[in-house]
Each structure stands twice: as C-alpha cells, then as structure tokens.
Amino acid sequence: MTRTISRHNAWRALGACGMALGSQAGWAQDGAADMTTVHVTGTRLAAPGAESPSPLQIISAADIAASGAANLQELLQKNPTLGTPAFSRSNSNFLPTGGGVTSVNLRNLGDARTLVLVNGRRFVAGVSGSSAVDLNAIPTDFIDRIELLTGGASATYGSDAVAGVINIILKRNLSGFSFDASTGRSSHGDDFKKKMALSYGYDSADGRTSLMGHLAYSRQGAVSSRDRDISAQDQISKMLSTGLAADAFVPVRNYSVAAPQGRFFYNKDAAGKAGNYTYDAQGNVIPWSTNGDAALGLAATGFNRSAFRTIAVPTERYLLALNGEHAFTPAVTGFVEGNYSSAKVRTIIEPLALSSADFYKSSNGQVPAETMVNGLPVRNPLVPQYLFDRIADTTGDGLRDYSFSRRLSEIGNRQAGIDRDTSRLATGLKGTLDGWRYDSYLVYGKTRERQRADGQVDLQKFRNAMQAIPDAGGAAICADATARAQGCSPLNLFGYNTISPAALAYVTVPSTLAVDITQKLAGASMSGEAFTLPAGKVGVAAGFEWRKESSSSVPDALTQGGLNSSAALPATEGSFSVREFFAEARVPLLKDRAFAKDLSFLGAFRSGHYSTVGTANSWNAGLEWRAADTLKLRATRALSTRAPNINELYLPPSQVFPTGIVDPCSGVTASSSGARDTACRADAGVMANINANGKFTLSQPDIQALSGFNRGNPGLKAEKGRSSTVGIVYTPARFTFTVDYFNIKIADAIVTTPRQYALDQCYNGGNSSFCQFITRRASNSGAFSAGALTYIDSAVTNSGGTGTSGVDLTGAWTGQLGPGRLAARLAYTYLREFYNIPLPTTPADQAAGEVGYPRNKAMLNLGYQWREWTISSTTSYIGASALDDQLLAQFKLPAGSVKVGSKIVNDFQFSYALRKTLSLYLGIDNAFNTKPAPVISGLTGDTIGTETNASVYDPIGRRYYLGVRGSL
C-alpha cells in the first residue's frame, strides 16, 4: 500500500531513518513547501520510519550520492543492522559460482533470510540455487530510497523475510536529463573505479503518461594480494603450531608444498631410507625446504600463492532501467518496469597444484616409473637417473614407483571469465474501484551466467602423458598407443618449465559452467477502509500471489566427474512453486484520549502452499501507541517462515576446500588419556602416525590439502522464525530518536553442519554419528601423513536453531548551525546474543562478540552545507571482537580470551555547486587508511587471499574519487 504523508512528516521520517545529504536541491525543498505530498512505500498498511510498528531505516537518494558508492553493497554494509554477506567483491574470488556478486545479510541471519524487493516486489536471484539477489543488477543512481525493515515480515511479503526486508524504491519523478560521472582509485594505485550514469524523465502535457529511462556503466578494477603488506606473503597463524594465545596474530610463512619445479619422493636411497628433493632454477638437485631453514642454510623452495591471489575481483557492469505509467482512465493506470544488467567478472587465483594422489588413487599416489612392454619392465626415459636409483616397487606390481607434488606454472594462473546477465520485466494495472485501491502485476526475471575457466587439466590425459616409454631412437613417447593416436605428447615434470608446449596442448582443458535462474510472479491485492469504529476507520488489504522459481547450474562433463583437476561439481537443477493468500488490517482502538493520542492494532496473515514443503503459514501483530504528539511506543510479534531453496533441497555432493580447521587429534600419544585420545587412537591411520612419530603429527601438506563435500537434503521442511520488537519513538521539533529491542528465534532452522563442530562432536563430544562426515588417510602417501584428514563433509538439515537479540538506536537532527545547515544521524546496534544450535540436543554455540558478530556497531552521518559548499562524512565503527570460541577450545583457551581491536573507518565527500544544477565532488573513503583486523590464515573467518575477514573489515585501504553531477 502507498501511504501519503505531508512533506513535513516525510522529512521527520527521513530524519529518523536516513539522513538526506548532498544536493542543494534537496536542501532547498526542506521546509519550502510543507503542504506538498510525497508517497513512501513501506509495508502494505504501515507508514515508514518513525510511524512504523517495526524498526525501519531509510537510506535516501542523497545518502547514496554522498557515499560515492559504485555498487549498492558498499553503502549498505556500513549500516549496523547488516551482517557479513555471503558474496562480495572481496570474498568471492575462490567460489565456483557467484564470483563478483554482491549480496546482503540482515542481522547476520544469512542472505537466504533477507528478502530483497524492488518497488515492493521480489527480484530474481543472482546465484544459482539460492535466493540471494545480486545488488550489482540494480542501478544505484536510479534509486529513490532504500527501506530496511528489520524483523520478521513473511506475513506481508512471503518466504525469506525472516530477518527482514530490504525494499529498493526506484525513482518515479524525473523531468529532463540528469547525469553523474566519477573516477577514482586507491592510494596504492589499484582498485580503479569509473562510473557514468544518465537518466531521463518525460511527462506528457496532459499528465496521463510518464516515462523514465536510465543508462549506466561502472567498472571496478582488481586488487592483488601481493600489493598489500598484510597479505603479500602466504602465511598462517603461529598459534596453530604453538597453541599460545600470544601467537594468534603472529604470521609465519606458510608457502605451498606444491611448487613449479616439483617435489619428488623416493622410497629407498643408498642407505635404505625414504626421502624427497627438488630442483633449483638451473636444474640441479637440491634439498626440499618448504619455508626455508636459516639454521641449515636452506632457502625456501615452496610456493608463495599470495603473489597470485586477488583481494577484490574486477567487475564491469552495464545497466539499463525503464519505468513508465499511463492512465487509461482516472481509475485505471498501467505501469511497466524493466531492468537489464550485464556484468563481466574475472576471478584470478594461482596456477594449478597437483599431486600424484590425484591420478593414482588406487596405489595411494604411487606413480610407476616403468611400463610393462612384452612382459618386461621398461623405464620411463623422462624419470631422472637420480630418482630412478632411489626407488623400488612398493605396490607389488613389479614396477618401481615414486610420488610427487607440482604446480603447473607453465599453464599460467587459473582464471575464470564470467558473463552474468540479469533481466526483469514487471507490468500490471493499478488504480481505484469504488474507493478501494487495487494493484495487479506480472513479473518475469531471468539471470543467465556463462563461465569459462582456464588453467585446468584433463586428469586422464595428464596420466597418459606422464607414462612414457622410449621409441626406437630412444626418444620418449606416450606408452599408450591409443593415447598417442589421439595426440598424446610426453610430459616432463622434473624441474622448472620442463613441460613442453605440445604436452600442455594435450593435457589442458577449459572448464565451463552454465547457470540459468528464472522467476515468475503473478499477484493482485486490494486495500481500503472497510468500516468505521469510534477511534477511526479500519484499513484492510487482501490479495494473492503465485510464484515459481527455477534454477540450474550445469558444469562441463569433466568437472561433474571431478576429472579436470578442479573441485568436483555435479549439475544441480530444481524448481518449486507456491500459491499464497494474505490479509492485513489496521484497527484504530483509541483516539484523542488521555495518554493515548492514538492506539492502533496492526495484524497480518499469510498462508502459502509450496510444491516442496506443503503449507506454511505466517502472521504478525503489532501495536502503535502514541502517548503524546512527540512520543510513541511500538511493538510487534511475528511468525515468519522460510521454505528451503533449491540448493538446500537438491544439491548433489559438491567439493569444497575448507580453511581454519583444527584437527582435535593433534598431539595425541599412545599413552595420553581422555575420551578424545581414545577416540582418535581408534582410527588405524592415526595410530600408525603415532607409532611413527611418538604423537599424532601433521605436515604442512596435510593442513593445506583438506577437502570435503557439501550436499542438500530433499527431506527438508520449512523453518519458522519468531520475532519480537519493542520500541520508543521520540520526535520533538527537528529531532528524532528511536530505540528498539529485537529478538528473533528460528526453530527448525535449515543449517549446514559446521565442520569444526562435526570434528569436536566425533572426538570430544562422544557423538559418533558425526564421524560419518569424516575421512582420514589410511597410510602415508608422499608428503601426506597417515591419519591426516582428507575429507570433512557437511549436510543440510532442519536439526538446528539460530537466533539473535539486541538493541537498535537511531538519532537524527537537522537545522541551522552557524552560517550553514547541519544534518546529523547516528545508527547504533548492540548485539546481546547470537547463537546457533547444530542439533536439538546440543548446546547453543554463542557467537555474539566474535569476529563477524561484534557486540557494538555504529554509523554516524554528518552533513553541512554553506552556500555552494557541502561536506558530508560517514564514520563506521566495529567493536572489538574475539576469535571463534570453537577454535580457541582446540587450544584449551577460554572463549573471548583472544580479540582483535575495534576499528573506525571515516569516509568524506566534498562538493561545490558551480550553479544550481551542476556540482563537482571529491570523495575520500577510509580517509585515515585504517588497517583491517589481522584474521590470519588458519583462524576462523579468514578470507582467502586477504589475511583478514574481508566481509567485515576493509582490506583495500584509502581510496579517492572525483566526479561531476547535474541536471539539464
């Protein structure tokens, strides 16, 4: 429903929920025409901001302009109600899909529990199998305002609104041309940014037709890990080896054990001992030393992956938006909304690393150095004499064998080029009928992603190329005749740049991914005033909606089978549909009474039938009590539902590479006591490791090579979230203050079993059912140790619960100060608790106060205008945060005992009006170059390639931009 309020009350609402800064035009309007009306869309029957029964914050178009943000996520993430997003430029470089996507996460309850709307209607997802909307697909400069409704809203908007709703309202009133263009970069000379936007609006002379169009282009450049001191070197937290809290933020070199020159393992030298070696740049045999050893005079022979990794992926976008309305009659208006975006993203990571275990799984990674020819073993001529003399048969097939690890630098970096197109068309009729307002609509949305990744190899071809025999002249040829007929060229692993172009051409193969996401909507609603009570008229709304969501993600055949050296990703396809009916009412209870200027009840109910989980009902109830003209109390209680998304239901086992995992068996000896120690020794591989080393010991390759599989669950049911809010709104002249308590509890939560939790339960918690997720190596293989973790799998279930509670506080003031005009707004959130329950019978894992879940988070906006000059600033505060308590428990450290400090980031924008409709502006983000918190590799929450949690802290540093905006 659209609510009409006076300009004076609109500005008061905006003061409560978002600070209008920036353009002179915006300042001139305030107070100049109080009787002018504006239309603000919130829930169907609630006015926004200070007049809403639920906590609601508003970000205006002026706020967006004052931020200089190239994409919407950059601005939203500063709001303290937002948590760490699943997708951003800084955390998606290593993701198989979703690279460069920007999403939002209200209350840290997950992207899937945050519903994103455009003009009050759903927007198609940007990531396959999920409901996460890619904010890159929404034109930033075409936005009129953004409403952040926190708390359950499923009764109003349907599934996914468990944490709340972000409603993006596009501009509807524009006359003539407006433009905005800017360019910038970081103080390091990277993160290049360019933005150009042009909008046009037309109104017919008779006022019946209005059209608006918007065209925009933006580009954000790459930021490389090697160009920031904190992330230039491959490293790991020293605490993982010492167990000391003081070493948590002490980085130690942690080069990869897969290097371009190769590392080769032999099983029997002249003294009968096993060993390994590598090569220098000249091809000489030298000892292997991953990170170097100054005491022995050994240089590091491992590989620095950080020299090739990316902190922020480069993104290029083209956007087009069209809005139009035509009044066919005074009671019937047709409308159309069109959006199209085309994004090009490039993810870059280091060259591919392989080990012999990738090719010879059945022989525990042992590669034959000979081939049987006419019943006799024939030596592979590519195997150096140094290695051949130190190997024997270990597999019982009569052929000498060895093992290796090597990085294929000859192929180059692994790069994925991603083309992602999103289109959306909404159309319908709206108007009035016998005093009732109606709105009907059809929406079609489509996201199409095509991805091609280079730097991979065909494992079977690689194996064919490794296995060589001499021809009649003694030159190496592939041993398999069929492979030779198909173009096989022998592949030399031994040393730097030894793989020939012909061999590379034979073994390399690109990987592809095709993603298609479709959303179809149809709905209609009517609203009006049903009858009159002594306190006023009863407002009601009712309607229905039908929706169908479809998604498919199809990798190439080799990737699906895990045969091209990348993570094994099967095809995922699925769909669901839902029919929903809803009703809302606002009932005035008291009017103009002592201590009750107004008391109203608000209620809503929605019933949906899903093709997957059946019927799911949701409701909310709220009270608004205006005790005086400037004082109001508000309270809501809601039951929200969320049906599982397509990935949660249908995802086949898909390979991932988790980080920050600590093996609870580390340090266990043959005689150590305790339930954990007994459980660890029950594994034959762990016991073999203890017998060989005196205690369970892991090598660096063991830690770096951990993998696992995620899988869906078609038996999932809908989760239910119960939310409560209680608040006070105080609105004296030119000042607004709100304080709201929130409490959200989600039962039957759809959760992915945390891997560290599964380990703890299997070995420390006495719950052997979790051991099914864990696979350990049976025996030694090259650099890998017996008993080392190889796979930790994770499944999705309804077995858990999650919840959060805290307090939101906002304050805003605007008025004359000195010769100019000041606007100020503060938003602050105190997080009282945040918990996850993996199983109904297990204790809650409390996360409040940990990295990503700070107890205190705030944002202060200031804006001052004097004549032609305007300065605006945004100060973001993230409170001190502790490392994950489960990680600390592995080292017998108490929860909260190891913390990172608080961080303050300041952004500024200065603008000068050359004339009324033309301004120049200069912006500085992270003006004082605040360094990110050191969440080093190995610590829970680290984002690969950044050595911090890049979803929480700014990993890029100070950035500048310069632009011009105006209208014609």
N, C-alpha and C positions, 0 to 999 in steps of 0.2 A: 504494500500500500504506500502511496505517496502522501506525505503529510505537509501541509502548507503552514509555515510559521513566519512571523514578521521578521524583517531584516534585523531589528534589534535583538530578538530572541535567537535568531540564527547565529549572530556573532557571539552571543553569550555561549551558545552550544559549542561553537568552534573554539572559543576560548577554553572551554572545559576539556576539549578533546583533541585539539590540534591547533597549532599556532599559525596564523596567517601572516606570512612574512613576504617581503620581496618587492613586488612591483608597486610603482606609485599608484597605478590604477586601483589596486586592492586597498591601499591606504585611503584614497580619496572617497571610496564607497562607504567606508565605515562611518556611520552616523549622518551621512549626507542625505539619505533618503530612507528613513526608518520605516515608512509605510510600504516600501517595495517588498514584494514577497519572493521567497526562494523555495524550491522544492528539494527536500532532503529525504533520501530513501534509506530506511533502516529495516526493521522487521515490518511485517505487514500492518501491524496496528500500533507500533511504538515509534515515537519521535526519537531522534538520536541524542547522543551526548548527555547533558545534564537532565534531559527529560526521559531517558530510557530506564526501564526497570532493571536492565542488565548492564554491567560495566561495558562501556563503549568508548573507543577513542577514535578521533578523526584526524586524518592527515590531508591537508588541503593541497590544491594545485600549487599554491605559493610555497608551501613546505617543500614540495618536490623540486620546484625551480631553485629554491635556496640551497638544496642539497647538491645540485650538480650531478646527481646520480645518472649513470648511463643505463643501469637496469634497476628495476624496482626493488630487488632484494637488498641492494646496498643501503637503501633508505630504511626499509622495514626492519632490518636486523638491528638497528640502533634502538628500537622500541623495547623496553624491558619485559614486555609480555611475550616476546618471541624467544624461542629456544634455538638449539643448533639444527640447521636444516640438513636433510639427508643429501641434498645436491646443491653445489655451488661451484663457481669457477675454481675455487681453491681445494676442493675435496673430491672432485670427480675425475681426476686425471687417470686413476687406475681402475675406474669402474668399466665393466664390459659394455654397459649401456647407460645412457644418461649423461655422457660427457658434456660439460658446459651448461647443463640445465641448472636453473636457479629456482628453488622451492622455498616454502615457508613452513614453520613448525610452531604453532601456538602452544604456550605453556610447557614446551618440551615433551608433549604427549605424542609426538610423531606427525609427520607430514600427512599420513593417512587419516588422521583425526582432525585435520584442519581443512575446512571446506572453503575453497576459493570460488567466488562468484564474480561475474561481470554484469553490471546493471541488474543485480538480483537474481541472475540465472547462472547455472553451472557452466563451467568452461571445460573443454576437453583436456584430458591428461596429457602430459608431455613425456611420461616414462612408461614403457610397456608394463602391463600387468598391475599398475598402481593407479591411485587417484591423484598423484602429485601433479600439480599444474606447473608448467614451465613459465615463470614470470617473464622470461625473455620474449614470449609470444604476445605480450600485452604492451602497447605503445605508451611509454612513460609520459611523454609530453601531451598525450591526448586524454589524460586522466583529470577529472574534475576534483575528485577526492577519494579517499580510501577509508572505509569504516572497519574498525577492528572490534568485533563483538566477541568478547571472551566469555566462556561458559557454554553449556550445552544448548544447542539450537536446532536439534534434529526435528522437533515438532514443527518448526517453521520452515526449514529448508531441506530436511531429509537426512539420510545417512551421511556419515563422515563429519558431521558438525559436533563431535563430542567435545573437542577442546574449544571450539568456537568457529567463527566465520570471518573471513576477510572479503569484504564486498567492495569491488573496484567499480566506481561510477565514472563512466566516460563523459566527456564534455557534450553538452546538448545545446548550448547557446554560444554561437560564434558568428561574427559578421566580418567578412573580408578575410584578408590573409594575416597569419601570424607565423613567426619563424623563431627558431632557436638553433644556434650553431656554436660548437665549442671544440676545443682540442686541448690535450694535456698529456702529461707523462709523470713518472715518479722521479724522485731526486736521484735515483740510480740510472736514469736514462731509459728505463723499460716501462712496462705497463702503459704503453702508448694508448691514448684514448681519443677518439674522434666521434662527434655526434652532430647530425644535421636533421632538423625536423621542420616540416612545413604543414600548416593546417589552413583550411579554407572553409568558410561558412556562408551559406546563402539562404535568405528568406524571401519568399515570393511577396509581391506587392499586396496581395490580399490576405497574407498571413496564414494561408492554409498549408503551405509547403515549406519545409526547411530541409536543407541538405548540408552535411558536413563531411569533409574528407581530410585524411591525414596521411602523410608520407614521411617516413623516417629511415635513416641509415645510421648505424653505430658500429664501431669497431673497438675492441679492447685487446691489446697485444699480450703476448706471453710474458711471464716472469719465470726465470730459471732459478733452480735451487742453488746453483753454483754462484749466483750473484748476490746472495745474502750470507753474511758471516755465520749466522746461526745454522744454516742448512747446507753450507758448501761442502761439507765432508760427511761421508757415510759414517754414522755413529750409533751408539747405543748407550743407555743409561748405565753408569758404573754400578748402580745399586743391584742390578740383576746378577752381578758376579760377586759382590761383597755382602749384599743384604743389609747394608748400612743406610740409615735414613739420610745421613750427611752426603751420601754419594748419589742421591736420586737425580740431581740436576747437574751432575758431573759427566760430560760426554767423554766416551772413549772411542777410539777409532774402531770401526766395525765394517771393514771392507768385505766385499763379497768373495766367497771362495770359488766362484766361477769367474775366471779371468780370460782375456783374449788369447793368451799364449797357451792356456790349458794347464791343468794339473793332472798328473798321471800316477796311478797307484800300482805298485808291483807287489807280488806276494812272497818272493823269496830271492834275496840277494846272495852274494857270496858267503855271507855269514849265516844264511838261513833265516834272515829277518825280513819282514814286510816293511815297506816304506813308500815314499812318494817324492816327486820332484817336479820342476817346471823349467822354463827356458827364459833366457834374457833376450834383449832385442836383437842380439847378433846370432841367436840360435844355439847358444851354449847351455848345457845342462847346469842348473843352479838349484839350491835348496828352496823348498817352498816355505814362505812365511807370510801368512795372510796379512797381518797388520805390521809386520816388521818386528825386529828384536834388537834393540840397541846394544844390549849386553853381549849378544853374539855377532854383532856387526852385520845383521841381515836387514836388507831393505824390504819394504812391503811389496809383496807380489800379488796381493789381492786387488780387487777392482772397486773403484770409487763410483758407486751408482749415482750419487748425488750430483756428479758432474754432468749428468744427462737428464735429470728429472726436472719437472716443472712444478712451480708453486701455483701459478694461475694459468689456465689454458686460454689460448687466444680464441676470441669469439667475434664473429662478424654477423650483423643482422640487417635485414631489410623488412620494413613493416608497412602495412597498408591498412587503414581503417576507414570505414564509411558508416555514417549514421544518417537516417532520413525518416521524416514523418510527413504524412499527407492526410489532412482532414477531409474525408469524403463527405461527411455531414457534420453538424455540430456535435453529434452523439457518437460518431464512428471515425476513428483515426487509425490509419495503418502505419506500421513502423517497420524498419529494416535496420539490422546491424550486421556489418560484415567486418571480419578481421582476417588478415593473412600475414604470416611471418615466415621468413626464410632465414634460417641460421646455419652458418658454416663454422664448424668447430674442429680443432686439430689437437688431439692428445698425443703427448710425446713421453716415452719412457726409454730406459736404457736398452742396449741390444740384448737379444735373447740369450738366456743361460740354459744350458742343458747338462745333464749328467748321463752316464751310461745306463743308470737305472731307468731312464725314460724310454730306452729302446729295448733293454734286455731285462724285463721284469721277472721272467721265469727263472733266470740264472742269478737273481739278486744283483744285477748290474754288471756282471762279468762279461766282457767282450772277447770273443775268440780272436787270437792273433794269428790263427791258422785256419785253413779251409781244407776239408777232405776232398781230394781230387784223385779219382781212380783208386780209392781206398787208402790213399796216403795223405798225411797232413802236409799242406803246402803253406809256407809262411807268407803272410801279408807283407809285400815289399814296402809298404808305407810305414810299418811299425819300425821305429829306430832300433838299431842294434843294442843301444844302452838299455832300452826297456825289454827287448826280447830276451836278453841274457838274464833278466831278473824275474822272470815269470815262469810259472808252471801251471799244470792243469789243476783247477780247483773244483770243476763241475762234474768230473767223471766222464767227459766225452772224448778224452784223449787229445784235446787241443789246449795249448797254452792260452791263458786269458789274462786280462788286465781290466782296470776300470778307470774312469776319468770324469772330470767336470771341465766345461769350457764355455766361454761366452763367444757368441758368433759376431764379433765386431765387423767382420767382412760384409755382413749383410746390412749393417747400419742400425740406427735406432728403430724401435718399434713405434710406428706412428699410425694413428687412425684418423682418417678424414671422415667427418660426419656431416651429412646434409640432413637437416631437420626442417620440415615444412609443417606449419600448423595453419589450418583454415577453419573458419567458423562463420555460419550464417544463421541469424535469428530473425524471424519475421512474425508478424501477428497483427491482431486488431485490439484496440483498447478504446474505452470511452465510457459513456454513462447510459443507463437504461432505467427509466422511472426513478431517478435519484440514486441508483446503485452504480458503482464503478465496476467495470469488468476489464479483464486483461487475459488475452489468449495468445499463445505463442507456439511456434515450431522452431526447433534448434537442431542444426546438424554441425557436428565438429569432427575434424579429422587431423590426426598427427601422423606424418609419414617420415620415417627416418631410414636413411640408407648409409651404411658404414662400410668402409674398406680399410683394412688394417694390413700394413706391410711389416716385414721383419720376422715372419714365421716360416717354419719349415714343415714339410711332409715327413713325419717320423719314419714311415716305411721306406721312403726313398732315401732318407738320410742313412738308415741302417744298410740299405743296399750299397750306398756309395762308400760306407766305411769298410765294408767287407770286400777286400781286393785280393787278386792273385796276379802273378806275373804272366805276361804274354810270351810269345816265342822269343822276343827280343829282350825280355826281362823287364819291360815297362809295365806299370800297374794298370790293370783293367778291373772292372767290377766282376766279382766272382759269379754272379747270377746271369746266365745267358739271356733270360727274358728281360731282365733289367737293362742289360747292355743294348738290347734291341729297341728299348724304349728311351734310349738316350742317356743311360747312366754314365756318369763320369766319376772316377775315384776321388775321394775326399780325404785330404791330408789334415789331420787335427793338430799336428805336433809343432807348436811354435806360433809366433805372430804372423798373421797374414799369409798363412800357408794354404788356405782353401782357394782353389783356382776358380776363375770366373765360370768355367764350364761346369764345375761341381755345384757352384752356387745356383746357376741357372737351372740345374736339375732338381735340387732339393727345396729351393724356396717356393713358397706358395702364399698368395694373399688370403686373408680370411675376410668374410663378408657377413653382414648382418642386415636383415630386412625387418623393420618394425612398422606395424600398422595398427593404429588405435582409432576407434570410431565411437562417437557418442551421438545418440539420437534422443531428443526430448520432445514431448508434447504436453501442454498443460493449459489450464484455464482456472481463473478464480474470479470471485465476485466479492465486493466488500461494500458496506454501507452501514446505515443506522437502522436497527431493527425496530426498536421501540424506545419509549422514554420512561425513565424512572425519576423519582423525586430529585435525585442528585445529578441527573443529566441523561443524555442519550446513550444507549447501548450500541457500541460498534461491533460488528461481526464481519468475518471473512471466511469463505469456504472455497474449496477447489479440489482439483485432482492433478496428478502428473503421472505420465508414463515415461520410462527411461530405459534405454538399452545401451549397455557398454560392451564393446568387443575389443579384444587385443590379441595380437600375435607377434611373436619375436622368433624369427627363424634364422639361425646361423647357417653357414655353409656345412656341407656334409662332414668334412674333416673335423671341424670344430665340434659338431654334435657328438662325434665319436671320440673326442679327445685325441685325435691323431695328427694334429698340426702344431703341436708344442705349445698351444695356448690353453687356457683353462677350458675344461670340458663343459660345454653349454648346450644342453638339449633344446629343441624347439619347445616353446611354450605358447599355447593357444587356448583361448577360452572366451566365454561371454556370459552375461546374465542380464535379466530384465526385471523390472519392478513396476508395480502399479500401486499408486499411493493416493489416499484421500486425506484431506486435512481440514481443520476448522479452528478459528481463533475468535476470541471475544475480549472486549474491554468493557467492564461493567463498573459504572460510577456508583460508589457506595455512599459517600458523604460529600457535601458541598457547602462551603461557607459556614462551617461550624466552628465553635471554639476549639482551638488546637487542631483543626482539620479544615484547611482551605480547600483541600481536595483529597479524597481517598478513593482509589480505583483498584479493581482486581483485573488482572490480565491472565487469560488462560489459552492454551493451545493443545490440540491433539492431532496426531497423525498416525495413520495405520497404513503400512506398506506390505505388500506380498511379493517376496523375492522368489525367483525361479530356483535359487540355490538353497536358501535357508528358511523359506516359508514366511510366515507372518512375523513382522516386527513392529511393535507399537512404541510410540514415544509421546511425551507430553511435557508441558511446562506450566507453571503457575507463578504469578508474581503479584506483588502489592506495591503501589506507589502512594505514599502518604506525604502530602505537602502540608507541613505543620504551620508554615508561615510563607510569606511571599518569597523569602530568600532561603528557606530551609526545607529540604525534602529528604525523606527516608525511602529506601527502596529495597526490595528483597525478592529473590526468585528461587524456585526449586524446580529442577528439570530432570527428566529421564530421557537420555539420548541413546540411540542405538547406532551401531556401525556393522554393516554386513561385510564379510571378508571380501577382499579384492581378488582379482584373477590370479596374481602370483601366489597369494596366500592359499588359494584353493588348488591350483593346478601346476605349480612349478615342479618339474621333474628335478632329480638331483643335479645341482649346478655347482661347479667347482669355484671355490674362493680361496684366498690366501690370507688368513687372519694374522694380525700382529698383536703384540702386547700380552702374549700368553706365557704364563709361568708354569712349568711342569712341577706338580707337587711332589714328585718322586726324587727331585734333585737332592743329592746329599744323603739319601738313604743308604745304609750299610747293611752288611749281613747280620749284624747283631743289634742294630738300633731298634728301639721299642716304640710301640704305639700302633693304633689301628691303621693309620696312613702307611706306615712302614710295612706292616703285614700285607696290606692290600697291594702295595707296589711290588713286593717280592713275589706275589702270586703270579706275576707275568714272567714267562720264561726269558723273554728278551731283556727285561730289567735285571733279572737275576744274573744273566750272562754278563751284562755290563758291570754289575757289582763285583762279580768274581774276577773280571779282568782288571778293574781299576781300584778295587778296595771300597768304592762307594759309587752310587749311580752318578755318572758324569756325562754331560752333553758337550758336543763340539759346536763350534760356531755354525757349521753347515746344518746341524740338527735344528738349530733355532731358526735359521733363515729359510729352511725348506718346508716348513709346516703348511699343510693344506687341509681342505675339508670340503664338504658338500652341504648346501642348503636345499631343503625340499619343502614343498607345500603339503597341504592336508585337505582333501576334498570333503572330509567329515566335519569341518569347522562349522560352528554356529555363530550367530550374531553376538557381539559383545554389547554390554549395557553400561552406560555411564550415568552416574547420578551426581548432579552438580547443585551446589547451593551458593548463593551470593547474598550478602547483606551490606548495604552501603548508605552513606550520607552524602548529600549534595548541598553545598552552601554557596549561594550566588548573590552576594552583595554587588553593588554597582561596580562594573568593570573588573570584577574579580570572581573567579570560580574555583571552588575547592571540592574535590571528591575523595572519599576514602571508601574502599570496598574490600570486604573479606570474601575470599573464594575458596571453595572446597570441591574438588572433583574426584570421584572414586569410580573406577571402571571394574566391573565384575566380568568374569568370563573373558578377560582380555585376551585378544589374539596376540600371542607373544612368540618370539623366536628364542629358543633355549640358548642362553649365553654360554659360550664355550668354556670360559673360565669357571663358570658355575657348574657346568657338567663335570669338569675335572675335579672340582672340590667335592662334589657330591659322591662321585665314584670312589675317591680315595680318602677323603676326610669326613664325609657326611654319612657314610655307611649306607648309601642308597645305590645299590649295584645296578639298578635299572638304567642309570646314566652311563654305565660302562659300555652300553651298546653303541654309543656315539663315538667311541674312542678306538683307534687302531694304532698299535705300536710296531716298530720294526723288529722282526724276529731275530735278525743277526746283523753283524757288521757288514757294510757294503761301501767300499771306498772310504770317503770321508764321513759317512754316516754311521752312527753307533747303534749297537743292539739296544733295543728297548726304547729308542727315541720315538717321540710322537710323529706319526706320518699323516694321519687324518683325524680331525675332530669335526664331526658332522653336527648339524643343527636342524631341528624340525620346528614347524609351526603348530601350535596347539592353542586350545582355549583354557589351558590349565592354570593360567596366572591371573594376576590382577595388578593394576597400577593406579596411582593416584597422586594428587598434589594439593597443597593448600598454601595460602599466603594472603598477603595484603597488597592491594594496588592503591597508590596515592597519586593524585594529579592536582596541580595547582596552576592557575593561569591568571595573568593580569595584563591589561593593556591600557595605555593612557599617555598623556603628555608628560614629558620629563625634560626639563631644561628647554632648549630651543627646538627639540625634536620630539619624536614619538617612540615609545618603548613598548615592545610586546615580549612577554616572558612566559615560558611554560616549563613546568617540571613534571616528569613522569617517573615514578619510583615503584619498584616491586620488591617486597620482602618475601622470600620463599621460606615458608615454615617447614614444609616437608615435601619430599618427593620419593616415592617408593615403587619398587617392582616386586611382584611375588611370582617366581617362576612356576611354582606348584602350589595347589591349595594347602598342602600340608607342610610347606616350608616357610620359614620366617621371611619377613619382608627385607629386601635389600634397600637400605636407606641411602639415597644419593644426594639429598639436599646438602649443599655446601661443598660438593665435589666439583672438579673441573667440568664445565658444561652446565652445571646446576648451581650457580653462585647464590648464596643467601641474599645478597644485595646487588641490585642492578638499577641503574638510573640513567635518565637522559634529560638534559637541560637545554632548552632552546631559548636564545635571546635574539632579538632583532631591534635595531634602532635606525630610524630614518630622520635625516635632517636635510631639508631642501632636496637637492638632487642626489644626495648620498644615502646609501643604505648599507648597513653591515649586519650580517646575521651569523650566528655561531651555533654549533651543536656540540655539546660536551657529553660523551658517553662514559659511563662508569661501570666497571665489572669488579665486584668484590673479590677478596682473597678466596681461593678455592683449594681444596685438598685433593690429593690423588685418590683414585678409586680404592675403597676400603677392601675389596676382594684382592686387589693387587698387593696392598700393604700386608694383608693377612698372610700371604705366602712367605713373607719375611718376618712374621711374628711382630709386626709393627701395629700399634693401635690405630683405629680409624681416626682420621683427622690430624694425624701426627706429622704429615709431610704436606706442605702447602706451597702454592705459588702465590705471589703477591697480587694485590689489586692493580688494576690498570685503568688509566684515564686517557681518552683519545679526544682531541679537540679538532673540529673542522670549522673553517671560516669561509665566508663569501662576502666580497665587497662589490658593490655595483654603483654605477654612476649613470644617471639619466641624461643622455645627450639632448633629448627632447621628450615630450610626454609619452611618445610611443616607441622610443628606441633607447636601449640601455646596454652598456658594456659591463661585464662582470669578470671578476678574478676570484678563483677559489683555491683554498689550500686544505686538503684532507690530511688528517694525522699530522697537524702542523708542527708538533714538537717531536715527531718521529719516535713515538712510544714503541718500544720493542715488545714483541709478543712473549707470552709466558713460555718458559722452556719445557714444553712437554716433549721430551726427547724420545726417540725410537725405543721401543720396549716398554714405555709407560702407557697405560690405558688412556686412550683419547688422542694419541698422536696421529696426525695426518701425514701419510707417506710423502716424503719429499720436502716437508716444511719444518720438521722438528718442533712443531707446536700443534695445538688444536686449531686448525685454520678455520673451523666453523665458528669459533668463539673469539679468537684473537686475530688482529690484523697482521698477516705475515709479509705484507708488501712494504709498508713504511710510508713516508711522506710523499704526497702527490700534489701536483699543481694542475690547474686548468684555466683557460681563458676563453671567454665567449661573448656572444652578442645575441640579444633577443629583442623582438619588437613586433609591431603590427602595422598593417597598411590598410 
